[in-house]
Amino acid sequence: MNKLVIRRLLAGMIDYGFIMIYAMILLAFFSGLYFLIQVNPAEVHPLLAQGMGFCVLTLPVFFYFFKAESGSHQGTFGKRLMRIKVVSGSIFIRNFLKLLPWEVGHAGVHWMIFYAEKGQEVPLWVWVLLILPQLVMLVYWASIIIYKGKSSLYDRVANCFFQHS
Protein backbone atom coordinates (compact mmCIF):
# COMPACT_ATOMS: atom_id res chain seq x y z
CA MET A 1 0.00 0.00 0.00
CA ASN A 2 1.48 3.36 -0.96
CA LYS A 3 1.97 6.36 1.35
CA LEU A 4 -0.95 8.36 -0.05
CA VAL A 5 -3.41 5.54 0.67
CA ILE A 6 -2.11 5.22 4.22
CA ARG A 7 -2.24 8.97 4.75
CA ARG A 8 -5.82 9.11 3.46
CA LEU A 9 -6.90 6.28 5.73
CA LEU A 10 -5.20 7.88 8.74
CA ALA A 11 -6.67 11.30 7.90
CA GLY A 12 -10.11 9.73 7.70
CA MET A 13 -9.63 8.02 11.06
CA ILE A 14 -8.58 11.32 12.66
CA ASP A 15 -11.53 13.21 11.17
CA TYR A 16 -14.03 10.53 12.13
CA GLY A 17 -12.54 10.46 15.63
CA PHE A 18 -13.53 14.11 16.03
CA ILE A 19 -16.94 13.37 14.53
CA MET A 20 -17.43 10.57 17.08
CA ILE A 21 -16.60 12.97 19.92
CA TYR A 22 -19.14 15.44 18.52
CA ALA A 23 -21.72 12.64 18.18
CA MET A 24 -21.13 11.58 21.81
CA ILE A 25 -21.69 15.18 22.94
CA LEU A 26 -24.96 15.22 20.98
CA LEU A 27 -25.95 11.88 22.48
CA ALA A 28 -25.34 13.18 26.01
CA PHE A 29 -27.26 16.38 25.29
CA PHE A 30 -30.26 14.66 23.73
CA SER A 31 -30.30 11.93 26.37
CA GLY A 32 -30.53 14.64 29.01
CA LEU A 33 -33.17 16.50 27.03
CA TYR A 34 -35.29 13.37 26.55
CA PHE A 35 -34.96 12.63 30.28
CA LEU A 36 -36.07 16.15 31.20
CA ILE A 37 -39.11 16.14 28.93
CA GLN A 38 -39.88 12.48 29.72
CA VAL A 39 -39.79 11.19 26.14
CA ASN A 40 -38.64 7.72 25.14
CA PRO A 41 -36.33 8.27 22.13
CA ALA A 42 -37.51 4.96 20.64
CA GLU A 43 -41.01 6.41 20.41
CA VAL A 44 -39.97 9.36 18.23
CA HIS A 45 -41.20 8.81 14.66
CA PRO A 46 -38.34 7.81 12.33
CA LEU A 47 -38.91 10.76 9.98
CA LEU A 48 -38.65 13.24 12.87
CA ALA A 49 -35.62 11.42 14.28
CA GLN A 50 -34.00 11.40 10.83
CA GLY A 51 -34.66 15.11 10.38
CA MET A 52 -33.23 15.93 13.78
CA GLY A 53 -30.18 13.76 13.19
CA PHE A 54 -29.64 15.30 9.77
CA CYS A 55 -29.83 18.84 11.16
CA VAL A 56 -27.59 18.36 14.19
CA LEU A 57 -25.12 15.73 12.95
CA THR A 58 -24.97 15.20 9.19
CA LEU A 59 -25.37 18.82 8.10
CA PRO A 60 -22.69 20.22 10.45
CA VAL A 61 -20.30 17.42 9.43
CA PHE A 62 -21.01 18.08 5.75
CA PHE A 63 -20.38 21.81 6.18
CA TYR A 64 -17.16 21.13 8.09
CA PHE A 65 -15.85 18.89 5.29
CA PHE A 66 -17.07 21.28 2.59
CA LYS A 67 -15.62 24.45 4.15
CA ALA A 68 -12.32 22.80 5.10
CA GLU A 69 -11.77 21.15 1.72
CA SER A 70 -12.83 24.15 -0.36
CA GLY A 71 -10.83 26.56 1.81
CA SER A 72 -7.23 27.63 1.47
CA HIS A 73 -5.90 24.49 3.23
CA GLN A 74 -7.85 22.22 0.84
CA GLY A 75 -8.37 19.72 3.62
CA THR A 76 -9.86 18.87 6.97
CA PHE A 77 -7.83 18.75 10.18
CA GLY A 78 -6.94 15.10 9.56
CA LYS A 79 -5.88 15.79 5.97
CA ARG A 80 -3.75 18.76 7.02
CA LEU A 81 -2.14 16.66 9.77
CA MET A 82 -1.36 13.95 7.20
CA ARG A 83 -0.13 16.60 4.73
CA ILE A 84 -2.56 15.78 1.94
CA LYS A 85 -5.07 17.97 0.17
CA VAL A 86 -8.10 17.75 -2.09
CA VAL A 87 -7.48 19.33 -5.46
CA SER A 88 -9.87 20.50 -8.19
CA GLY A 89 -13.42 19.36 -8.90
CA SER A 90 -16.67 19.82 -7.01
CA ILE A 91 -16.09 19.62 -3.27
CA PHE A 92 -19.87 19.83 -2.76
CA ILE A 93 -20.56 16.73 -4.88
CA ARG A 94 -17.58 14.92 -3.35
CA ASN A 95 -18.86 15.35 0.19
CA PHE A 96 -22.49 14.77 -0.75
CA LEU A 97 -21.57 11.38 -2.23
CA LYS A 98 -19.20 10.56 0.61
CA LEU A 99 -21.83 11.20 3.31
CA LEU A 100 -24.87 9.83 1.46
CA PRO A 101 -24.33 6.20 2.59
CA TRP A 102 -23.91 7.45 6.16
CA GLU A 103 -27.26 9.24 6.03
CA VAL A 104 -29.03 6.29 4.39
CA GLY A 105 -27.65 4.02 7.11
CA HIS A 106 -28.96 6.37 9.80
CA ALA A 107 -32.40 6.22 8.19
CA GLY A 108 -32.25 2.42 8.39
CA VAL A 109 -31.37 2.55 12.08
CA HIS A 110 -34.29 4.89 12.84
CA TRP A 111 -36.76 2.64 11.01
CA MET A 112 -35.29 -0.48 12.66
CA ILE A 113 -35.91 1.07 16.09
CA PHE A 114 -39.42 2.08 15.02
CA TYR A 115 -40.40 -1.46 14.02
CA ALA A 116 -38.66 -3.05 17.01
CA GLU A 117 -40.52 -0.71 19.39
CA LYS A 118 -43.83 -1.74 17.79
CA GLY A 119 -42.87 -5.42 18.00
CA GLN A 120 -43.26 -5.80 14.25
CA GLU A 121 -41.10 -7.66 11.79
CA VAL A 122 -38.61 -5.39 10.10
CA PRO A 123 -39.48 -4.97 6.38
CA LEU A 124 -36.96 -5.88 3.71
CA TRP A 125 -36.58 -2.25 2.59
CA VAL A 126 -35.24 -1.34 6.06
CA TRP A 127 -32.61 -4.07 5.76
CA VAL A 128 -31.67 -2.61 2.38
CA LEU A 129 -31.23 0.80 4.05
CA LEU A 130 -28.88 -0.83 6.57
CA ILE A 131 -26.88 -3.11 4.27
CA LEU A 132 -26.57 -1.09 1.04
CA PRO A 133 -24.58 1.77 2.65
CA GLN A 134 -22.10 -0.76 4.05
CA LEU A 135 -21.55 -2.20 0.58
CA VAL A 136 -21.17 1.28 -0.93
CA MET A 137 -18.60 2.17 1.74
CA LEU A 138 -16.63 -1.00 0.95
CA VAL A 139 -16.60 0.03 -2.70
CA TYR A 140 -15.48 3.54 -1.69
CA TRP A 141 -12.61 2.19 0.43
CA ALA A 142 -11.61 -0.34 -2.22
CA SER A 143 -11.59 2.43 -4.84
CA ILE A 144 -9.17 4.46 -2.70
CA ILE A 145 -6.80 1.47 -2.72
CA ILE A 146 -7.35 0.76 -6.44
CA TYR A 147 -6.65 4.41 -7.37
CA LYS A 148 -3.59 4.41 -5.09
CA GLY A 149 -5.00 7.12 -2.81
CA LYS A 150 -5.19 9.74 -5.55
CA SER A 151 -8.98 9.45 -5.77
CA SER A 152 -11.96 7.29 -4.93
CA LEU A 153 -15.19 6.51 -6.73
CA TYR A 154 -16.88 9.61 -5.28
CA ASP A 155 -13.76 11.69 -6.04
CA ARG A 156 -13.88 10.54 -9.67
CA VAL A 157 -17.55 11.46 -10.00
CA ALA A 158 -16.79 14.88 -8.48
CA ASN A 159 -13.60 15.28 -10.55
CA CYS A 160 -11.45 15.63 -7.42
CA PHE A 161 -8.10 14.11 -6.61
CA PHE A 162 -5.58 14.06 -3.76
CA GLN A 163 -1.97 15.03 -3.58
CA HIS A 164 0.69 15.60 -0.97
CA SER A 165 0.66 19.18 0.32
Salt bridges, closest charged atoms under 4 A:
ASP15 OD2 - LYS79 NZ 3.71
GLU69 OE2 - LYS79 NZ 2.80
GLU69 OE1 - ARG94 NH1 3.00
GLU69 OE2 - LYS98 NZ 3.78
GLU103 OE1 - HIS106 ND1 3.95
ASP155 OD2 - ARG8 NH2 2.96
ASP155 OD1 - ARG94 NE 2.54
